[in-house]
């Protein structure tokens, strides 16, 4: 939308309490006719439109789609004080779901050329200003989420676009400024510097940026012991197997294997390699023995995994021994069997 430089918005009359403004439209909507409403703000000179007091705001109640070349929308502003210079700004509101995909037009600002003479102008673009962010912290594998915000004196916040420079997985919604990041196992522990930028759609486009840091702390993950299963062995034979485990921590933790209390006498496991050996003695057969193998990592706090299994010991095979019988032989004695 553009305005007539000679009379885009003009005083229609002045009194102690009200003044009328008229917006003349000199062009059509770029994508055809759309329903619009006029929104306006009036404030004494020197009072910013974002001030919590002193600003008079309003919006026409009805939507209209007849705002074509030569048409006007008029609005009366009540509550003005006599002998007080004012400045104002107006914009068009678009019905939700419009073809433009925008909620509103840019604000058009008044320019004072004297005590009683006011013409409408588009103010020079001013850069948006990001709200202070501050450093953040999160544990790996956990979601960090917050929303950036920015102010722009020229236009509504929905006209601002957010962008992020950061590590893999970190993202920001370009429209809302919502930030989210779940650091992976490989990204912790560590400290990451990110930069958020907000850009307006002015001409020229202006932006503001802030750098902030996110500290990612390590979260220890318990190792996983591979399945071992029950075992059998004969008395006097050696039972051997190797316990193995995996640990998804990066960097990987050192793993230590052990047997819990209650393991049969003589059974042992190498704490580093996980190799288990046991040769049941004569007094241990036959029998069934319960054994618990545990693996523990070196994280903080230390975490572990275990498996309880049974070992069945069967009697050993007794070697066969042939017995020879020796009898004295007397001459001429017949031995009968």
C-alpha positions in Angstrom: 0.0 0.0 0.0 1.3 3.5 -0.8 -0.1 6.9 0.0 -0.6 10.2 -1.8 2.2 12.5 -0.8 -0.1 15.5 -0.9 -3.0 14.2 1.2 -2.5 10.6 2.3 -4.0 11.3 5.7 -5.5 14.7 6.5 -7.1 16.5 9.4 -10.9 16.7 8.8 -11.6 19.1 11.7 -10.2 19.9 15.1 -11.8 20.4 18.5 -11.0 19.8 22.2 -11.9 16.1 22.0 -11.6 14.6 18.5 -10.1 14.7 15.1 -10.8 12.7 12.0 -8.2 11.1 9.8 -8.7 9.9 6.2 -6.7 7.3 4.4 -6.7 7.5 0.7 -5.8 4.3 -1.2 -4.0 4.8 -4.5 -3.4 1.2 -5.6 -5.0 -2.3 -5.5 -3.9 -5.2 -3.3 -1.1 -7.1 -5.0 -3.1 -10.4 -4.9 -6.6 -9.1 -5.5 -9.3 -7.9 -3.2 -8.9 -8.8 0.5 -10.9 -7.9 3.6 -9.2 -5.2 5.6 -9.6 -3.2 8.8 -7.9 0.0 9.8 -5.8 0.0 13.0 -4.5 3.3 14.4 -2.5 4.7 17.3 -2.3 8.4 18.4 0.1 9.8 21.0 1.3 13.2 22.1 4.6 14.2 20.4 7.5 12.7 22.3 5.5 9.8 23.7 6.4 6.5 22.0 3.7 4.3 20.7 4.9 1.5 23.0 4.3 3.6 26.1 1.9 2.0 28.7 0.0 5.3 29.0 -0.9 8.3 26.9 -1.5 6.3 23.7 -4.9 6.2 22.1 -5.5 3.1 20.0 -8.4 1.8 18.0 -9.5 -0.4 15.1 -12.5 -0.1 12.8 -15.1 -2.7 13.7 -16.1 -3.9 10.3 -14.1 -5.6 7.6 -14.3 -4.2 4.1 -13.1 -5.4 0.7 -14.0 -2.2 -1.3 -10.7 -0.5 -0.5 -9.7 0.0 -4.2 -8.3 2.9 -6.0 -9.9 6.2 -4.9 -11.7 4.7 -1.9 -11.2 6.0 1.6 -11.5 4.8 5.2 -12.3 7.5 7.8 -11.9 7.2 11.5 -12.6 9.6 14.3 -10.2 9.7 17.2 -11.8 10.8 20.5 -10.2 11.9 23.7 -7.6 14.4 22.4 -6.6 17.3 24.4 -6.6 20.9 23.1 -3.4 22.6 22.3 -1.5 19.3 22.3 0.4 18.2 19.2 0.0 14.6 18.3 1.6 12.1 16.1 -0.1 8.9 14.8 0.4 5.8 12.8 -2.0 3.6 10.9 -1.9 0.2 9.2 -4.2 -2.3 7.6 -5.2 -5.6 9.3 -5.8 -8.5 7.0 -8.4 -11.2 7.7 -6.9 -14.5 8.8 -6.3 -16.9 5.9 -5.7 -14.0 3.4 -3.8 -14.6 0.2 -0.9 -12.4 1.4 -0.2 -14.7 4.3 0.4 -11.7 6.6 -1.6 -10.4 9.6 -1.1 -6.7 8.8 0.6 -4.1 6.6 3.5 -2.0 7.7 2.8 0.9 10.0 2.6 4.3 8.2 3.7 7.1 10.4 2.7 10.8 10.5 5.3 13.5 10.0 4.8 16.9 11.7 5.4 19.9 9.5 4.0 22.4 12.0 1.6 22.7 14.8 -1.6 21.9 12.9 -0.3 20.4 9.6 0.4 16.6 9.5 1.2 14.4 6.6 1.6 10.6 6.5 4.9 9.1 5.9 6.6 5.8 6.2 9.3 6.2 8.9 12.9 5.1 8.2 13.5 1.5 9.0 15.0 0.8 12.4 16.8 -2.4 13.3 15.0 -4.8 15.6 16.4 -5.3 19.0 16.9 -8.8 20.5 16.0 -9.3 24.2 18.9 -10.4 26.3 19.4 -14.1 26.2 22.1 -15.2 28.7 24.0 -18.5 28.7 22.2 -21.8 29.0 23.0 -25.3 30.3 21.6 -28.8 29.5 22.5 -32.4 30.1 23.2 -34.5 27.0 20.1 -36.4 25.8 17.8 -33.8 27.3 15.8 -31.1 25.6 16.7 -27.5 25.9 13.9 -25.2 24.8 13.1 -21.5 25.1 11.9 -18.6 22.9 13.9 -15.7 21.6 12.1 -12.3 21.5 12.8 -9.0 19.8 11.2 -5.6 19.5 10.9 -3.6 16.4 9.5 0.0 16.4 8.6 -0.2 12.8 6.4 -3.3 12.6 4.7 -6.1 14.4 6.8 -8.9 15.9 5.3 -11.4 13.4 7.2 -9.6 10.6 10.6 -10.6 12.1 12.6 -13.6 11.0 14.9 -15.6 13.3 17.9 -17.6 12.2 20.5 -19.6 14.1 24.1 -20.5 13.7 24.9 -23.4 16.0 25.8 -27.1 16.4 24.1 -30.0 14.6 20.5 -30.5 15.8 20.0 -27.0 17.2 17.1 -25.2 15.5 15.0 -22.1 15.8 11.5 -21.5 14.4 12.0 -18.6 11.9 8.6 -17.1 12.7 8.1 -17.6 16.5 11.7 -17.6 17.6 11.2 -20.9 19.5 14.6 -22.6 20.1 15.1 -26.4 20.6 18.1 -28.6 20.9 18.7 -32.1 22.3 22.4 -32.7 22.5 23.5 -36.1 21.4 25.8 -38.5 23.4 28.7 -37.4 21.1 28.1 -33.7 21.9 28.6 -33.9 25.6 30.4 -32.9 27.6 31.2 -29.6 25.9 30.5 -25.9 25.6 29.0 -24.5 22.3 28.8 -20.9 21.2 25.7 -20.1 19.1 24.5 -16.9 17.4 20.9 -15.9 17.0 19.9 -13.3 14.4 16.6 -11.5 14.0 16.0 -9.7 10.7 13.1 -7.4 9.7 11.6 -7.0 6.3 12.4 -3.3 5.9 14.1 -1.7 3.0 16.9 -2.1 3.5 16.5 -5.1 5.8 18.1 -4.6 9.2 19.1 -7.1 11.8 20.3 -7.7 15.4 22.5 -10.6 16.6 23.6 -12.0 19.9 26.0 -14.8 20.8 25.4 -17.1 23.7 26.9 -20.2 25.1 25.3 -23.6 25.9 27.1 -25.9 28.3 26.4 -29.6 27.8 27.0 -31.9 30.8 27.9 -35.6 30.6 25.2 -38.2 31.5 26.6 -41.6 32.3 24.9 -44.5 30.6 25.0 -48.0 32.1 26.9 -50.7 30.3 25.0 -53.6 28.9 26.2 -57.2 29.6 25.8 -59.6 26.8 23.8 -62.7 27.5 25.8 -65.6 29.0 23.3 -68.3 29.8 23.4 -71.4 32.0 26.4 -73.8 31.8 27.3 -77.4 32.5 30.6 -79.0 33.5 31.8 -82.3 34.7 33.8 -82.8 37.9 37.5 -82.3 37.3 37.0 -80.5 34.0 37.6 -76.8 33.4 34.7 -74.5 32.5 35.6 -71.4 30.7 33.7 -68.6 28.9 34.2 -64.9 28.2 31.8 -62.2 29.5 31.4 -59.2 27.1 29.7 -55.9 27.5 29.1 -52.7 25.6 29.0 -49.1 26.7 27.5 -46.3 24.6 29.2 -43.5 26.5 31.5 -41.2 24.5 34.3 -41.2 25.4 33.9 -44.9 26.4 34.3 -45.8 30.1 36.6 -48.6 31.3 34.6 -51.7 32.2 35.4 -54.0 35.1 34.0 -57.6 35.4 33.5 -59.3 38.8 31.7 -62.2 40.5 29.3 -61.4 43.3 29.5 -63.0 46.7 28.3 -66.6 46.7 30.3 -67.8 43.7 31.6 -71.4 44.2 35.0 -71.9 45.6 37.7 -71.8 42.9 35.6 -69.8 40.4 37.2 -66.6 39.1 36.9 -63.9 36.4 39.5 -61.7 34.9 38.4 -58.1 35.7 39.7 -56.7 32.5 39.1 -59.4 29.8 36.0 -61.0 31.4 37.4 -64.5 31.0 35.8 -66.9 33.6 37.4 -70.2 34.7 36.4 -72.9 37.2 37.4 -76.5 37.7 35.0 -78.1 40.1 36.7 -80.4 42.7 35.6 -83.8 43.9 33.6 -82.3 46.8 31.6 -80.1 44.4 30.0 -82.8 42.3 27.3 -83.4 41.7 25.6 -80.1 42.3 24.0 -76.9 40.9 25.6 -73.6 41.7 24.2 -70.1 41.2 26.7 -67.4 39.9 26.2 -63.7 39.3 28.5 -61.9 36.8 28.6 -58.1 37.1 30.1 -55.4 34.8 30.7 -51.9 36.2 31.8 -48.8 34.3 34.0 -46.0 35.5 31.5 -43.2 35.1 30.2 -40.8 37.8 28.2 -42.2 39.3 29.4 -45.7 38.4 26.7 -47.8 36.8 26.6 -51.5 36.0 24.7 -54.5 34.6 24.6 -58.2 35.8 23.4 -61.6 34.9 22.7 -64.5 37.3 23.2 -68.0 35.8 23.4 -71.6 37.0 26.2 -74.0 36.6 25.3 -77.7 36.8 28.3 -80.0 37.8 28.0 -83.7 37.0 30.1 -86.5 38.6 33.2 -87.3 36.7 33.8 -90.6 34.9 35.7 -93.1 37.1 38.5 -94.7 35.0 38.1 -98.5 34.5 40.7 -100.7 36.2 41.2 -104.4 35.4 41.9 -106.7 38.5 44.1 -109.7 38.1 43.7 -112.7 40.5 46.9 -114.6 41.4 46.5 -118.1 42.8 49.4 -120.4 44.0 49.8 -123.5 41.8 50.7 -126.9 43.3 52.1 -129.4 41.0 49.6 -132.0 39.8 46.8 -129.9 41.3 43.9 -129.3 39.1 42.4 -126.0 39.4 38.8 -125.9 38.6 36.9 -122.9 38.0 
